[in-house]
Amino acid sequence: MEARRRLGEFLKTRRSHLRPEDVGLATYGDRRRVPGLRREELAQLAGVSAPYYSRLEQGQAANASPEVLDALARALRLDDAERRHLHELATGARRPSTPRPAPERVTPAVRQLLATLGDVPVVVLGRFSDVLAWNAAGHALFAGHLAPEAPERPGQRPNMARLVFLDPHTRELYADWPAKARAVVATLRMASGRHLAAPGLAALVGELSVRSTEFAAWWADQRVKAGGNAVHEMHHPLVGPMTVTHQALLTEQEQHVVVATTEPGSASHAAMTLLTHTTATARGTLPARG
């Protein structure tokens, strides 16, 4: 029932974001008691019956075919990530139970990548943004105020979503903090579709919803994001402002390897070089170059 409820919530929220004029429907000045399209209007756009669509939204149906889901995605104007999330929610609603995810471990191959990149900041994030590993440069860029060995402590690992919303140091790293925070929420929402019954995610969402009004509002918005690249203006307390590209690479274990790069020859590249070498000098060793 939980999976069906979440499927219904996603449909209802996405429907509320669509206006009649967005999809070419005439309103003739009629007053609407709810934001967005009415259920029967969306059902008509998708080519399904209004009673059937109502049951989907109310969590009373779990047999939506891929063809129906694609029709709903088109009617809702979903992008590729949102469409995939819709299918994952529906798949979860059809399963009698969801297996508990296996404990997350960083593979030797990923650790080799961390070591090889050397002075390029890299951080490995788990399914729900737990920091599983980072190299020295990644630690210096994203969380130099934390202990370097923090990711190696299961049960006490830093969590990037928690840092972004609750840690003042991390919040001040991003000039456009709301954009970064919204992306974090959207990535978590995407992961929730694949792991509907994961207790770790439920606990994290509950904590952040209680402690951050921004998180609670953006989580309710049902936006999803599949990762990828993003450019952020970061202001590091040691080296000042930098324009940094975050490239997220997805592994077979559903881990995101986030690589932070700067444009060669730019002031940002000089600042990043200064940061990584200052950190390496403080530790008494220079990072190996890949």
Phi, psi and omega per residue, in radians:
M1 nan -0.586 3.130
E2 -1.085 -0.748 3.138
A3 -1.111 -0.721 3.113
R4 -1.128 -0.692 3.136
R5 -1.082 -0.743 -3.120
R6 -1.207 -0.623 3.035
L7 -1.062 -0.798 3.132
G8 -1.109 -0.685 3.122
E9 -1.114 -0.711 3.136
F10 -1.109 -0.812 3.123
L11 -1.063 -0.784 -3.104
K12 -1.115 -0.760 -3.122
T13 -1.165 -0.780 3.138
R14 -1.137 -0.629 3.091
R15 -1.105 -0.662 -3.101
S16 -1.172 -0.336 -3.135
H17 -1.501 -0.165 -3.127
L18 -1.668 2.284 3.053
R19 -1.714 2.669 3.141
P20 -0.944 -0.713 -3.114
E21 -1.173 -0.373 3.110
D22 -1.162 -0.488 -3.062
V23 -2.024 0.240 3.050
G24 1.369 0.429 3.109
L25 -1.653 2.374 3.090
A26 -1.460 2.434 -3.130
T27 -1.902 -0.397 3.137
Y28 0.956 0.580 3.063
G29 1.281 0.225 -3.116
D30 -1.273 2.562 3.130
R31 -1.463 2.477 -3.109
R32 -2.034 2.324 -3.134
R33 -1.420 -0.340 -3.132
V34 -2.229 2.661 3.098
P35 -1.253 2.650 3.054
G36 1.418 -2.828 -3.128
L37 -1.347 2.681 2.977
R38 -1.371 2.784 -3.141
R39 -1.015 -0.786 -3.084
E40 -1.166 -0.518 3.103
E41 -1.202 -0.764 3.122
L42 -1.171 -0.705 3.110
A43 -1.026 -0.731 3.122
Q44 -1.110 -0.735 3.127
L45 -1.098 -0.628 -3.100
A46 -1.494 -0.206 3.139
G47 1.355 0.532 3.088
V48 -2.141 2.873 -3.128
S49 -1.286 2.582 3.130
A50 -1.100 -0.730 3.102
P51 -1.075 -0.695 3.135
Y52 -1.137 -0.786 3.131
Y53 -1.095 -0.673 3.118
S54 -1.064 -0.693 3.110
R55 -1.123 -0.646 3.091
L56 -1.079 -0.824 -3.130
E57 -1.128 -0.568 -3.099
Q58 -1.512 0.059 3.105
G59 1.275 0.446 -3.090
Q60 -1.876 0.053 3.118
A61 -2.372 2.478 -3.104
A62 -2.384 0.409 -3.035
N63 -2.108 0.537 3.135
A64 -1.181 2.226 3.141
S65 -1.353 2.815 3.066
P66 -0.979 -0.606 3.138
E67 -1.166 -0.720 3.103
V68 -1.155 -0.722 3.129
L69 -1.099 -0.712 3.100
D70 -1.126 -0.664 3.103
A71 -1.136 -0.718 3.088
L72 -1.137 -0.707 3.127
A73 -1.072 -0.718 3.106
R74 -1.150 -0.741 -3.138
A75 -1.130 -0.602 -3.129
L76 -1.482 -0.066 -3.129
R77 1.073 0.733 -3.127
L78 -1.351 2.543 3.018
D79 -1.478 -3.106 -3.041
D80 -1.067 -0.732 -3.138
A81 -1.153 -0.728 3.140
E82 -1.183 -0.655 3.097
R83 -1.103 -0.769 3.120
R84 -1.103 -0.692 3.116
H85 -1.094 -0.728 3.118
L86 -1.048 -0.785 3.134
H87 -1.126 -0.666 -3.136
E88 -1.171 -0.694 3.091
L89 -1.102 -0.736 3.140
A90 -1.165 -0.666 3.087
T91 -1.091 -0.732 3.102
G92 -1.116 -0.618 3.135
A93 -1.188 -0.473 -3.139
R94 -1.466 -0.358 -3.111
R95 -1.389 2.410 3.105
P96 -1.157 -0.536 3.114
S97 -2.699 2.705 -3.141
T98 -1.903 2.149 -3.116
P99 -1.136 2.569 3.113
R100 -1.237 2.295 3.140
P101 -1.070 2.551 3.115
A102 -1.237 2.695 3.071
P103 -0.985 2.508 -3.057
E104 -1.587 2.297 3.102
R105 -2.367 2.563 3.102
V106 -1.496 2.221 -3.106
T107 -1.278 2.754 3.068
P108 -0.997 -0.603 -3.132
A109 -1.125 -0.707 3.123
V110 -1.200 -0.646 3.095
R111 -1.145 -0.614 3.059
Q112 -1.106 -0.679 3.110
L113 -1.096 -0.753 3.104
L114 -1.020 -0.779 -3.111
A115 -1.228 -0.646 -3.081
T116 -1.211 -0.688 -3.124
L117 -1.186 -0.509 2.976
G118 1.055 -1.711 -3.034
D119 -1.567 0.221 2.980
V120 -1.700 2.144 -3.109
P121 -1.096 2.249 3.123
V122 -2.405 2.397 3.032
V123 -2.362 2.447 -3.141
V124 -1.861 2.118 -3.119
L125 -1.915 2.443 3.114
G126 -1.403 -2.980 -3.064
R127 -0.959 -0.676 -3.055
F128 -2.039 0.604 3.023
S129 1.272 0.282 2.959
D130 -1.133 2.418 3.099
V131 -1.426 1.885 -3.099
L132 -1.534 -0.503 -3.133
A133 -2.936 2.766 2.966
W134 -2.703 2.693 2.999
N135 -1.548 3.096 -3.055
A136 -1.044 -0.695 -3.141
A137 -1.188 -0.674 3.103
G138 -1.138 -0.714 3.077
H139 -1.073 -0.770 -3.110
A140 -1.121 -0.687 -3.093
L141 -1.299 -0.855 -2.966
F142 -1.604 -0.520 -3.016
A143 -2.746 0.895 -3.131
G144 -1.117 -0.260 3.128
H145 -1.452 -0.124 3.100
L146 -1.752 2.849 3.130
A147 -1.162 2.387 -3.127
P148 -1.003 -0.573 -3.081
E149 -1.515 0.106 -3.065
A150 -0.964 -0.704 3.139
P151 -1.144 -0.302 -3.106
E152 -1.493 0.113 -3.112
R153 -1.911 1.567 3.119
P154 -0.970 2.379 -3.094
G155 1.577 -0.322 3.127
Q156 -2.213 0.213 -3.120
R157 -1.089 2.533 3.002
P158 -1.126 2.654 3.072
N159 -2.135 2.206 -3.016
M160 -1.136 -0.648 3.100
A161 -1.119 -0.742 3.113
R162 -1.128 -0.687 3.117
L163 -1.127 -0.791 -3.085
V164 -1.089 -0.686 -3.066
F165 -1.587 -0.513 -2.974
L166 -2.039 -0.199 -3.069
D167 -1.797 2.051 -3.088
P168 -1.027 -0.666 -3.133
H169 -1.057 -0.844 -3.112
T170 -1.176 -0.667 3.134
R171 -1.065 -0.668 -3.104
E172 -1.360 -0.199 3.115
L173 -1.160 -0.497 -2.992
Y174 -1.879 2.094 3.130
A175 -1.085 -0.717 3.061
D176 -1.831 1.272 -3.083
W177 -1.044 -0.738 -3.140
P178 -0.995 -0.677 3.129
A179 -1.126 -0.760 3.108
K180 -1.118 -0.781 -3.103
A181 -1.123 -0.726 3.107
R182 -1.085 -0.679 3.118
A183 -1.126 -0.679 3.107
V184 -1.090 -0.783 3.130
V185 -1.098 -0.764 -3.112
A186 -1.128 -0.629 3.098
T187 -1.201 -0.698 3.074
L188 -1.105 -0.721 3.141
R189 -1.099 -0.681 3.105
M190 -1.084 -0.771 -3.134
A191 -1.130 -0.548 -3.107
S192 -1.129 -0.477 3.111
G193 -1.218 -0.463 3.138
R194 -1.545 -0.360 -3.074
H195 -2.349 1.274 -2.997
L196 -1.123 -0.559 -3.021
A197 -1.900 0.301 -3.087
A198 -1.215 2.058 -3.107
P199 -1.143 -0.561 3.139
G200 -1.104 -0.692 3.128
L201 -1.195 -0.749 3.141
A202 -1.055 -0.716 3.128
A203 -1.152 -0.724 -3.137
L204 -1.133 -0.818 -3.141
V205 -1.098 -0.711 3.115
G206 -1.085 -0.782 3.134
E207 -1.101 -0.824 -3.097
L208 -1.194 -0.607 3.121
S209 -1.136 -0.627 3.136
V210 -1.307 -0.685 -3.012
R211 -1.608 -0.210 -3.107
S212 -2.401 2.005 3.101
T213 -1.181 -0.553 3.109
E214 -1.124 -0.789 3.133
F215 -1.063 -0.797 -3.100
A216 -1.018 -0.743 -3.118
A217 -1.197 -0.764 -3.094
W218 -1.286 -0.540 3.072
W219 -1.148 -0.696 3.132
A220 -1.187 -0.321 -3.112
D221 -1.295 -0.257 3.023
Q222 1.148 0.374 3.080
R223 -1.279 2.551 3.120
V224 -2.253 2.701 -3.133
K225 -2.603 2.400 -3.030
A226 -1.718 0.260 -3.116
G227 1.670 -2.464 -3.137
G228 1.671 -2.688 -3.064
N229 -1.829 2.629 3.079
A230 -2.669 2.514 3.101
V231 -1.842 2.243 -3.108
H232 -2.200 2.454 2.948
E233 -1.527 1.953 -3.110
M234 -1.912 2.549 3.108
H235 -2.160 1.680 -3.074
H236 -1.450 2.392 -3.090
P237 -1.122 -0.347 -3.119
L238 -1.628 -0.627 -3.012
V239 -2.175 0.029 3.055
G240 1.492 -2.725 -3.014
P241 -1.304 2.522 3.087
M242 -2.572 2.519 2.963
T243 -1.700 2.004 -2.980
V244 -2.148 2.292 3.054
T245 -1.656 2.170 3.078
H246 -1.726 2.062 3.108
Q247 -1.940 2.050 -3.082
A248 -1.766 2.060 3.127
L249 -1.842 2.212 -3.086
L250 -1.615 2.232 3.122
T251 -1.609 3.006 3.103
E252 -1.137 -0.374 3.140
Q253 -1.561 0.205 -3.124
E254 1.118 0.546 3.050
Q255 -1.786 2.532 3.118
H256 -1.784 2.084 3.038
V257 -1.633 1.853 -3.067
V258 -1.677 2.056 -3.123
V259 -1.895 2.218 -3.113
A260 -1.823 2.110 -3.108
T261 -2.222 2.786 3.068
T262 -2.248 2.779 -3.116
E263 -1.214 2.185 3.141
P264 -0.980 2.392 3.106
G265 1.452 -0.073 -3.111
S266 -1.523 2.912 3.055
A267 -1.098 -0.582 3.109
S268 -1.144 -0.680 3.117
H269 -1.129 -0.703 3.110
A270 -1.112 -0.723 3.132
A271 -1.143 -0.702 3.123
M272 -1.142 -0.722 3.100
T273 -1.071 -0.751 3.107
L274 -1.069 -0.737 -3.128
L275 -1.098 -0.857 -3.077
T276 -1.174 -0.670 -3.123
H277 -1.330 -0.566 3.045
T278 -1.123 -0.735 3.111
T279 -1.135 -0.753 3.139
A280 -1.116 -0.683 3.129
T281 -1.132 -0.705 3.140
A282 -1.096 -0.539 3.141
R283 -1.540 -0.153 3.098
G284 1.528 0.240 3.130
T285 -2.649 2.537 3.061
L286 -1.616 2.465 3.134
P287 -1.205 2.564 3.105
A288 -1.277 2.474 3.137
R289 -1.561 2.412 3.103
G290 -1.444 nan nan
